[in-house]
Amino acid sequence: MTDSPMPSPPFPSPDNGVLRVIVGNAIASIRNGEASVEEAILHAAVHGWYEGHIQGEDACPGCDFRGGLPKSGNRS
């Protein structure tokens, strides 16, 4: 991992327990032949993004992301 600041979410924090499970399941699915590398990456990316979205909603209800801009705010 790096100490550089992360870009704006949605993504789970690097120490998120659910993210560890998602990554572990992706690795296991490749090792046991249930998924190709591409399938495992896609599955982990989608579920990781969704977990980040959930984490962001918990941290900032009404925001599009863990930033502080309300859903109706202008991002430009």
PyRosetta script that sets phi, psi and omega in degrees:
from pyrosetta import init, pose_from_sequence

init()
pose = pose_from_sequence("MTDSPMPSPPFPSPDNGVLRVIVGNAIASIRNGEASVEEAILHAAVHGWYEGHIQGEDACPGCDFRGGLPKSGNRS")
pose.set_psi(1, 161.2)
pose.set_omega(1, -179.0)
pose.set_phi(2, -114.0)
pose.set_psi(2, 156.8)
pose.set_omega(2, 178.0)
pose.set_phi(3, -92.7)
pose.set_psi(3, 1.8)
pose.set_omega(3, -179.3)
pose.set_phi(4, -72.1)
pose.set_psi(4, 152.9)
pose.set_omega(4, -178.7)
pose.set_phi(5, -63.9)
pose.set_psi(5, 145.3)
pose.set_omega(5, 179.8)
pose.set_phi(6, -83.4)
pose.set_psi(6, 150.0)
pose.set_omega(6, 175.2)
pose.set_phi(7, -70.6)
pose.set_psi(7, 175.0)
pose.set_omega(7, 179.6)
pose.set_phi(8, -59.4)
pose.set_psi(8, 134.1)
pose.set_omega(8, 177.4)
pose.set_phi(9, -62.7)
pose.set_psi(9, 169.0)
pose.set_omega(9, 33.3)
pose.set_phi(10, -95.4)
pose.set_psi(10, 123.3)
pose.set_omega(10, 168.3)
pose.set_phi(11, -165.3)
pose.set_psi(11, 150.4)
pose.set_omega(11, 178.7)
pose.set_phi(12, -72.9)
pose.set_psi(12, 154.9)
pose.set_omega(12, 175.6)
pose.set_phi(13, -63.5)
pose.set_psi(13, 150.2)
pose.set_omega(13, -176.0)
pose.set_phi(14, -58.4)
pose.set_psi(14, -24.4)
pose.set_omega(14, -179.6)
pose.set_phi(15, -96.4)
pose.set_psi(15, 11.3)
pose.set_omega(15, -179.5)
pose.set_phi(16, -65.1)
pose.set_psi(16, 128.6)
pose.set_omega(16, -179.6)
pose.set_phi(17, -63.4)
pose.set_psi(17, -37.3)
pose.set_omega(17, 179.4)
pose.set_phi(18, -65.9)
pose.set_psi(18, -38.2)
pose.set_omega(18, 177.8)
pose.set_phi(19, -61.2)
pose.set_psi(19, -40.8)
pose.set_omega(19, 177.2)
pose.set_phi(20, -60.2)
pose.set_psi(20, -40.3)
pose.set_omega(20, 178.2)
pose.set_phi(21, -65.8)
pose.set_psi(21, -43.6)
pose.set_omega(21, 179.8)
pose.set_phi(22, -59.7)
pose.set_psi(22, -48.1)
pose.set_omega(22, -179.8)
pose.set_phi(23, -65.7)
pose.set_psi(23, -43.0)
pose.set_omega(23, 178.1)
pose.set_phi(24, -60.7)
pose.set_psi(24, -40.6)
pose.set_omega(24, 177.8)
pose.set_phi(25, -66.6)
pose.set_psi(25, -37.0)
pose.set_omega(25, 177.8)
pose.set_phi(26, -63.5)
pose.set_psi(26, -46.4)
pose.set_omega(26, 178.9)
pose.set_phi(27, -61.3)
pose.set_psi(27, -45.3)
pose.set_omega(27, -180.0)
pose.set_phi(28, -63.2)
pose.set_psi(28, -39.3)
pose.set_omega(28, -178.7)
pose.set_phi(29, -66.8)
pose.set_psi(29, -31.1)
pose.set_omega(29, 175.5)
pose.set_phi(30, -72.0)
pose.set_psi(30, -46.8)
pose.set_omega(30, -176.6)
pose.set_phi(31, -63.4)
pose.set_psi(31, -35.0)
pose.set_omega(31, -178.3)
pose.set_phi(32, -95.6)
pose.set_psi(32, 6.5)
pose.set_omega(32, 174.4)
pose.set_phi(33, 80.7)
pose.set_psi(33, 9.3)
pose.set_omega(33, 179.5)
pose.set_phi(34, -74.2)
pose.set_psi(34, -24.0)
pose.set_omega(34, -177.0)
pose.set_phi(35, -146.8)
pose.set_psi(35, 152.2)
pose.set_omega(35, 171.6)
pose.set_phi(36, -77.7)
pose.set_psi(36, 169.3)
pose.set_omega(36, 177.4)
pose.set_phi(37, -58.8)
pose.set_psi(37, -44.4)
pose.set_omega(37, -179.2)
pose.set_phi(38, -61.1)
pose.set_psi(38, -43.6)
pose.set_omega(38, 179.6)
pose.set_phi(39, -64.6)
pose.set_psi(39, -42.1)
pose.set_omega(39, -179.4)
pose.set_phi(40, -65.7)
pose.set_psi(40, -40.5)
pose.set_omega(40, 178.2)
pose.set_phi(41, -64.2)
pose.set_psi(41, -46.5)
pose.set_omega(41, 179.9)
pose.set_phi(42, -60.0)
pose.set_psi(42, -46.4)
pose.set_omega(42, 179.8)
pose.set_phi(43, -60.4)
pose.set_psi(43, -46.5)
pose.set_omega(43, -179.4)
pose.set_phi(44, -65.5)
pose.set_psi(44, -39.3)
pose.set_omega(44, -179.3)
pose.set_phi(45, -64.3)
pose.set_psi(45, -46.0)
pose.set_omega(45, -179.2)
pose.set_phi(46, -63.8)
pose.set_psi(46, -47.2)
pose.set_omega(46, -178.1)
pose.set_phi(47, -71.2)
pose.set_psi(47, -33.7)
pose.set_omega(47, 175.5)
pose.set_phi(48, -65.2)
pose.set_psi(48, -43.2)
pose.set_omega(48, 177.5)
pose.set_phi(49, -60.8)
pose.set_psi(49, -44.9)
pose.set_omega(49, -177.9)
pose.set_phi(50, -64.2)
pose.set_psi(50, -40.3)
pose.set_omega(50, 177.6)
pose.set_phi(51, -62.4)
pose.set_psi(51, -38.8)
pose.set_omega(51, 176.2)
pose.set_phi(52, -64.3)
pose.set_psi(52, -38.3)
pose.set_omega(52, 177.3)
pose.set_phi(53, -61.8)
pose.set_psi(53, -45.8)
pose.set_omega(53, 179.1)
pose.set_phi(54, -61.9)
pose.set_psi(54, -46.0)
pose.set_omega(54, 179.5)
pose.set_phi(55, -61.2)
pose.set_psi(55, -40.1)
pose.set_omega(55, 178.2)
pose.set_phi(56, -65.1)
pose.set_psi(56, -41.5)
pose.set_omega(56, 178.1)
pose.set_phi(57, -63.6)
pose.set_psi(57, -37.0)
pose.set_omega(57, 178.0)
pose.set_phi(58, -66.3)
pose.set_psi(58, -37.5)
pose.set_omega(58, -177.4)
pose.set_phi(59, -79.6)
pose.set_psi(59, -28.5)
pose.set_omega(59, -175.0)
pose.set_phi(60, -147.0)
pose.set_psi(60, 76.1)
pose.set_omega(60, 178.5)
pose.set_phi(61, -57.6)
pose.set_psi(61, 134.6)
pose.set_omega(61, -179.4)
pose.set_phi(62, 90.1)
pose.set_psi(62, -3.2)
pose.set_omega(62, 178.0)
pose.set_phi(63, -99.0)
pose.set_psi(63, 152.1)
pose.set_omega(63, 174.6)
pose.set_phi(64, -74.6)
pose.set_psi(64, -26.5)
pose.set_omega(64, -179.6)
pose.set_phi(65, -155.8)
pose.set_psi(65, 170.0)
pose.set_omega(65, -178.2)
pose.set_phi(66, -71.8)
pose.set_psi(66, 57.3)
pose.set_omega(66, -178.1)
pose.set_phi(67, -122.5)
pose.set_psi(67, -41.7)
pose.set_omega(67, -178.1)
pose.set_phi(68, 122.5)
pose.set_psi(68, -4.8)
pose.set_omega(68, 175.6)
pose.set_phi(69, -82.0)
pose.set_psi(69, 125.4)
pose.set_omega(69, 177.6)
pose.set_phi(70, -66.2)
pose.set_psi(70, 158.1)
pose.set_omega(70, -177.7)
pose.set_phi(71, -54.7)
pose.set_psi(71, -33.0)
pose.set_omega(71, -178.9)
pose.set_phi(72, -91.5)
pose.set_psi(72, 4.7)
pose.set_omega(72, -177.8)
pose.set_phi(73, -74.3)
pose.set_psi(73, 159.7)
pose.set_omega(73, 177.9)
pose.set_phi(74, -90.4)
pose.set_psi(74, 121.1)
pose.set_omega(74, -177.4)
pose.set_phi(75, -87.0)
pose.set_psi(75, -8.8)
pose.set_omega(75, -175.9)
pose.set_phi(76, -85.8)
pose.dump_pdb("model.pdb")
